[in-house]
Amino acid sequence: MTVELSLYDPTQTYNGQKQFDCGHAIINAFVRNSLKPQVRKNLSVAYVLTDAAQSDRFVGFYTIAQHMVDVSALSALQLGSLPHKIPCSRLVMLGVATHCKGQQLGSRLMKHALQLTRHVSTQIGGFGLYLDADPLAVAFYQKLGFALLEGDKSPHPSPMFLGLSGMY
């Protein structure tokens, strides 16, 4: 497997994008139907993993956008005095094909998202990375240093945050 990470290009046709299956129906539907139009409308930016050994097959992705959270949402983190609205990046979606699970591709995508968040914060300001974790992904994000903002909301997504100071 030779997996490459690149900026998603909505003008390109990706081998296997319409058949993408990460085992999560909402994420699969997003990749198949909404990813291309959302990136075209500049609502988010996406990065894609493709496998050169399988004719550049679409095997993973994430989308990220600028966001703002109310400081009250971060109160559980005890960050001290901050403005009422906190600028941050938001991880919108992330998925890895089921046949690629266990190969650390999700971690690779997250490492890139965290590096991008850190870089963007030096260019336009930002306090960290926010996401709404799927119940099955909460432990994955906690291992990366994310904190639950309102506790585990299973079976619903749980808001999580990682400040810049916690990023590697």
Beta strands, then each sheet from edge to edge (+ up, - down):
strand 1: 3-7
strand 2: 45-51
strand 3: 57-70
strand 4: 85-96
strand 5: 128-133
strand 6: 147-148
strand 7: 158-163
sheet 1: 1+ 2- 3+ 4- 5- 7+ 6-
end
